Amino acid sequence: MQRTHLLVMAKAPVAGRSKTRLAPPLTTVEAAAVAEAALADTLEAVAACGAERRVLALDGEPGPWLPAGFEVVPQVEGTFNERLAAAWAFAGGPGLQIGMDTPQVTPDLLDAALAVVAGGAAAALGLAEDGGWWALGLARPHPDAFAGVPMSQDDTGALQRKQLEALGLTVADLPVLRDLDDAEDARAIAALAPRTRTAQRVRALLEPAVDVVLPVLNERGAIPWVLERMPPGYRPIVVDNGSDDGSAEVAAGLGAHVVAEARRGFGAACFAGLAAATAPVVAFMDCDASLDPADLPRICGPVLAGEADLVLGARDADAGAQPLHGRLANRYLARQVRRRCDAHVTDLGPMRAARRDALLGLGIADRRSGWPLEMVLRAGRDGWRITELPVRYRPRTGRSKVTGTLGGTLRAVKDMRAQLAQYAPAKR
């Protein structure tokens, strides 16, 4: 008697190749992270089921998500139909085949489905809610089981059944499940199986605790590096402030939420991002690769924990990253802030975080270069707990639109002076 098998058809989770329908709203890196979690959950369920053999037909290379006890066979070249047929020819029968799109499967569900075929059914088919199928069982492989069946259509499941019946096979029904294809599917599956890796990753990525506002004006060269380093649970909101180098298209292609702000000005871009944010905490940072998104959890942590109302990233600049006039200007502004409110800051760093509702309540009016200073002045006036933490500051990609030009520098000086003029120094 042949041993039963559980065959998994899967693609190694690689950014840009896995779960691409999740990007957007996720980045391609985040979509691949969901794919990895789904694959790990699926293989864990398979490892715990009662099949005598566990076979993984893999497109790509194995990773740390692969449990012990699997026979791994590369998928052949050709159409998906041809890959399916080749995998079944290797695995034999009786068996059950699934993919990596249903991480909500359990060992009990897989055992019950496998028992249908092992118990005498010639074939078994589990339809997906979108019209495809998630599981197919065969008592023995048939070379034409998948011949001519169009894949990824809303009638693929029905057509697959017709093909099996045309081969003279009686098809038993398996439970209907939902495939994980897009963000709506991901949320629904996370709700069905809340303790899975997939649910944890989906909650972190699609229900972000922090929205990160990234003002952009011709930052095409830096955007990929910034977005690829965005931590899980931190949603990038790229605000295009009139770029003509394709920055918005690059950001959208990488899965960022892109907002267009036609009115030029750093403050205008920041406010547009704040208005688009929905997470309870909002962070701001430059998108020129001078700041590393990996530092965001440390900056946002005190706000998320309720230990601070506004956290500023004080820049620890690499050699050549911050020009002398920029360092001197920041020292002067920090000293003026300390004179005007109870905020002991040393740098008006561009990486910062606060609660969204509180930021909207500040009523920041500046829409140009005075935005960062006005935020701190208003927060200090209102008695916010303001904290500084050091962050590494690298040489930026491209030239600064503010301090990199004479006109930008003069506008920034004018805007900053206007803010300082509104707040008299505190009496000592």
C-alpha positions in Angstrom: 0.0 0.0 0.0 1.3 3.4 -1.0 2.1 5.9 1.8 -0.1 9.0 2.0 1.6 12.4 1.3 0.9 16.0 1.8 2.3 18.1 -1.1 2.8 21.8 -0.8 3.4 24.0 -3.8 5.2 27.1 -2.7 7.3 30.1 -3.8 10.2 31.2 -1.6 9.3 34.5 0.0 11.3 37.1 -2.0 10.5 40.9 -2.2 9.0 41.7 -5.5 8.0 38.1 -6.3 5.8 37.1 -3.3 2.3 38.3 -2.5 2.7 41.2 -4.9 -1.1 42.0 -4.7 -0.4 43.2 -1.1 1.8 46.0 -2.5 0.3 48.5 -2.1 -0.7 49.1 0.7 2.4 47.2 1.8 5.9 47.6 0.5 7.3 44.7 -1.5 9.5 43.9 1.4 6.5 43.8 3.8 4.5 41.7 1.4 7.3 39.2 1.3 7.3 39.2 5.1 3.6 38.3 5.1 4.3 35.6 2.5 7.1 34.1 4.7 4.7 34.1 7.7 2.0 32.4 5.7 4.5 29.8 4.4 5.8 29.1 7.9 2.3 28.7 9.3 1.3 26.3 6.4 4.4 24.1 6.7 4.0 24.0 10.5 0.4 22.6 10.1 1.6 20.1 7.5 4.5 19.0 9.7 1.9 18.2 12.5 -0.6 16.4 10.3 -0.7 12.6 9.9 0.6 12.3 6.4 3.3 9.7 6.0 5.3 11.9 3.6 5.6 15.7 3.4 6.7 17.1 0.1 7.6 20.7 -0.7 7.7 21.6 -4.4 9.6 24.9 -4.2 10.2 27.7 -6.6 13.3 29.2 -5.1 15.7 28.4 -2.2 14.8 26.9 1.2 15.0 29.3 4.2 14.7 29.2 8.0 11.0 28.9 7.6 11.3 25.2 6.5 10.8 22.7 9.3 12.6 19.4 9.4 11.0 16.3 7.8 10.2 17.6 4.3 11.3 16.2 1.0 12.1 19.3 -1.1 11.9 19.2 -4.8 12.5 22.1 -7.2 9.5 23.1 -9.3 10.1 22.4 -13.0 10.2 25.2 -15.7 6.9 25.8 -17.5 3.4 26.9 -16.8 1.9 26.5 -13.4 -0.2 23.6 -14.8 3.0 21.9 -15.8 4.6 22.5 -12.5 1.6 21.0 -10.7 1.7 17.9 -12.9 5.4 17.4 -12.4 5.1 17.8 -8.6 2.3 15.2 -8.5 4.3 12.8 -10.6 7.2 13.0 -8.1 4.9 12.7 -5.0 2.7 9.9 -6.3 -0.5 9.1 -4.4 -2.7 8.9 -2.5 -2.2 12.5 -1.4 -3.4 16.0 -0.9 -1.9 19.1 -2.4 -2.2 22.7 -1.0 -0.5 26.0 -1.6 0.8 28.7 0.7 -2.3 30.9 0.4 -4.3 29.4 3.3 -2.2 29.8 6.5 -5.3 29.2 8.5 -5.2 25.5 7.8 -4.8 23.2 10.8 -3.5 19.7 11.2 -7.0 18.4 11.9 -8.4 20.0 8.7 -5.5 18.5 6.6 -6.0 15.1 8.2 -9.7 15.2 7.4 -9.1 16.2 3.8 -6.4 13.6 3.3 -8.7 10.9 4.8 -11.2 11.5 2.0 -8.7 10.4 -0.6 -7.1 7.7 1.5 -10.5 6.4 2.2 -11.3 5.6 -1.4 -12.3 8.8 -3.2 -10.6 9.1 -6.6 -10.3 12.9 -6.2 -11.2 15.7 -3.8 -11.4 19.4 -4.3 -11.5 22.3 -1.9 -12.7 25.5 -3.5 -11.6 29.0 -2.5 -14.0 31.8 -1.8 -12.6 33.7 -4.8 -13.5 30.9 -7.2 -10.2 29.2 -7.3 -9.2 26.2 -5.3 -7.0 25.7 -2.2 -6.7 21.9 -2.0 -6.8 19.0 -4.4 -6.5 15.3 -3.5 -5.9 12.4 -5.8 -5.8 8.7 -5.2 -3.1 8.5 -7.9 -1.6 11.2 -10.1 -3.0 11.7 -13.6 -0.8 13.4 -16.2 -3.8 15.4 -17.6 -5.3 16.4 -14.2 -4.5 20.0 -14.8 -4.3 20.1 -18.6 -6.0 23.2 -20.1 -7.3 24.5 -16.8 -6.8 28.3 -16.7 -5.4 29.5 -13.4 -6.1 32.6 -11.3 -9.6 33.1 -12.7 -12.9 33.4 -10.8 -14.0 30.1 -12.3 -10.7 28.2 -12.0 -12.2 25.9 -9.3 -15.2 25.0 -11.4 -13.1 24.3 -14.5 -10.7 22.2 -12.5 -13.6 20.1 -11.3 -14.8 19.7 -14.9 -11.4 18.5 -15.9 -11.2 15.9 -13.2 -14.7 14.6 -14.0 -13.8 14.5 -17.7 -11.0 12.1 -16.8 -13.6 9.8 -15.2 -12.8 10.8 -11.6 -15.5 11.2 -9.0 -14.7 14.4 -7.1 -15.5 14.7 -3.4 -16.0 18.2 -1.9 -13.7 19.6 0.7 -14.4 22.7 2.9 -14.3 26.1 1.2 -11.5 28.4 2.5 -10.4 31.9 1.8 -7.1 32.5 -0.1 -4.7 35.2 1.1 -4.3 37.4 -2.0 -4.9 41.0 -1.1 -5.1 43.2 2.0 -8.7 42.5 2.6 -8.0 38.7 2.5 -5.1 39.2 4.9 -7.2 41.0 7.5 -10.0 38.4 7.3 -7.6 35.5 7.6 -5.8 37.1 10.5 -9.2 37.4 12.3 -9.9 33.7 11.6 -6.5 32.5 12.9 -5.4 35.2 15.3 -2.6 33.2 16.9 -0.7 32.5 13.7 2.5 34.1 12.6 0.5 35.5 9.6 -2.0 37.2 11.9 0.8 38.8 13.9 2.6 40.1 10.8 -0.7 41.3 9.2 -1.7 43.2 12.4 1.7 44.8 12.6 1.8 45.9 8.9 -1.8 46.6 8.1 -2.8 48.0 11.4 0.3 50.1 12.0 1.0 51.7 15.4 3.0 54.4 13.6 2.5 56.3 10.4 5.8 57.8 9.1 5.5 61.0 7.1 8.2 61.3 4.5 8.2 64.7 2.7 9.7 64.2 -0.8 11.0 66.6 -3.4 13.0 64.8 -6.1 14.3 62.0 -3.8 14.2 59.2 -6.4 17.7 57.9 -5.6 17.1 57.6 -1.8 13.5 56.3 -1.6 14.2 52.6 -2.2 16.8 52.5 0.6 14.5 54.3 3.0 11.4 52.2 2.3 13.3 48.9 2.4 14.5 49.7 5.9 11.0 50.7 7.3 10.4 48.5 10.4 7.3 46.3 10.7 4.3 48.2 12.0 5.5 51.5 10.6 3.6 52.6 7.5 5.4 55.0 5.2 3.4 58.0 3.9 5.4 59.6 1.1 4.2 63.2 0.5 5.3 64.2 -3.0 5.8 68.0 -3.0 6.1 68.5 -6.7 8.8 66.1 -7.8 9.7 65.9 -11.5 12.1 62.9 -11.2 9.5 60.2 -10.8 9.8 60.0 -7.0 6.1 59.4 -6.5 6.0 56.6 -9.0 9.1 54.9 -7.3 7.5 55.2 -3.9 4.1 53.8 -5.1 5.8 50.9 -6.9 7.5 50.0 -3.6 4.1 49.9 -1.8 4.2 53.2 0.0 1.1 55.3 0.6 1.7 58.3 -1.6 0.0 61.7 -1.1 0.4 64.6 -3.5 0.8 68.1 -2.1 0.9 70.8 -4.8 1.6 73.7 -2.5 5.4 73.9 -2.1 6.9 73.9 1.4 8.2 71.5 3.9 5.4 72.4 6.4 2.8 71.9 3.7 4.1 68.4 2.9 4.3 67.5 6.6 0.8 68.7 7.3 -0.6 66.8 4.3 1.1 63.6 5.6 -0.3 64.3 9.1 -3.8 64.7 7.6 -3.5 61.4 5.7 -2.2 59.5 8.8 -4.6 57.2 10.7 -2.2 55.5 13.2 -2.3 56.8 16.8 1.4 57.9 16.6 2.9 59.8 13.7 6.6 60.1 13.0 8.4 62.5 10.6 11.7 62.0 9.0 13.6 63.2 5.9 13.5 60.8 2.9 17.1 61.6 1.7 18.8 58.6 3.4 20.4 60.8 6.0 18.3 59.1 8.7 17.8 55.4 9.1 14.2 54.2 9.6 15.6 51.4 11.8 16.0 54.1 14.5 12.2 54.9 14.4 11.2 52.3 17.1 13.6 53.9 19.6 12.3 57.4 18.8 8.6 56.3 18.8 8.9 54.0 21.8 8.5 56.6 24.6 5.5 58.1 22.8 3.9 54.6 22.4 4.6 53.8 26.0 3.1 57.1 27.2 6.4 58.2 28.7 6.8 61.3 26.4 4.6 63.5 24.3 7.2 64.6 21.7 10.5 62.8 21.0 13.2 64.5 18.9 16.1 62.6 17.3 19.2 64.7 18.1 21.6 64.2 15.2 24.9 62.6 15.8 26.4 63.6 12.4 28.9 61.6 10.4 31.8 63.6 9.1 30.6 65.9 6.3 26.9 65.0 6.9 25.9 68.4 8.3 27.5 71.6 7.1 29.0 74.0 9.7 26.3 76.7 9.1 23.7 74.0 9.7 25.2 73.0 13.0 25.6 76.5 14.2 22.0 77.4 13.2 20.6 74.4 15.1 22.6 75.3 18.2 21.2 78.8 18.1 17.6 77.7 17.5 17.9 75.1 20.3 19.1 77.8 22.7 16.2 80.1 21.7 13.8 77.2 22.3 15.2 76.7 25.8 14.8 80.4 26.5 11.2 80.4 25.4 9.7 77.3 26.9 10.5 74.4 29.2 12.1 72.2 26.5 15.7 71.2 27.0 16.6 70.5 23.4 20.0 70.6 21.7 18.9 70.0 18.1 15.7 70.5 16.1 16.1 67.1 14.5 14.0 66.1 11.5 13.2 62.6 13.0 10.5 63.1 15.6 7.4 61.4 16.9 4.2 62.4 18.7 0.6 61.3 19.0 -1.5 62.2 15.9 -4.5 63.8 17.7 -2.2 65.9 19.9 -0.3 67.1 16.9 -3.5 68.2 15.1 -4.5 69.9 18.3 -1.3 72.1 18.4 -2.6 74.1 15.5 0.7 74.4 13.7 0.2 77.2 11.1 3.6 77.4 9.2 3.6 75.6 5.9 7.2 76.3 5.0 10.5 75.9 6.8 9.2 77.1 10.2 7.1 73.9 10.7 9.7 72.0 12.8 10.5 74.9 15.1 6.8 75.9 15.5 6.0 72.3 16.5 8.5 72.4 19.4 7.6 75.9 20.5 3.9 75.2 20.6 4.5 71.8 22.3 6.7 73.4 24.9 4.2 76.2 25.5 1.4 73.6 26.1 3.5 71.8 28.7 4.3 68.7 26.6 6.9 66.3 27.9 9.7 66.7 25.3 12.5 64.2 25.1 15.6 63.9 23.0 17.4 60.7 21.9 20.5 60.5 19.7 20.3 59.2 16.1 23.0 58.8 13.6 22.9 61.3 10.8 24.6 60.3 7.5 25.5 62.3 4.4 22.2 62.8 2.4 21.6 61.6 -1.1 21.4 64.6 -3.3 21.5 68.3 -2.3 19.3 69.8 0.4 16.4 71.9 -0.9 16.7 74.2 2.2 20.3 74.6 3.3 21.7 73.4 0.0 20.8 76.6 -1.8 21.1 80.3 -1.0 17.4 80.9 -1.6 16.4 78.0 0.5 18.7 79.1 3.4 17.3 82.6 3.3 13.7 81.4 3.3 14.4 79.1 6.2 16.0 82.0 8.2 13.0 84.2 7.5 10.5 81.5 8.6 12.4 80.6 11.7 12.7 84.2 12.8 9.0 84.7 12.3 8.3 81.8 14.7 10.7 83.0 17.3 9.2 86.5 17.2 5.8 85.1 18.3 7.2 83.7 21.6 8.8 86.0 24.1 11.7 84.5 26.1 10.5 83.2 29.5 11.3 85.3 32.5 13.9 83.8 34.8 
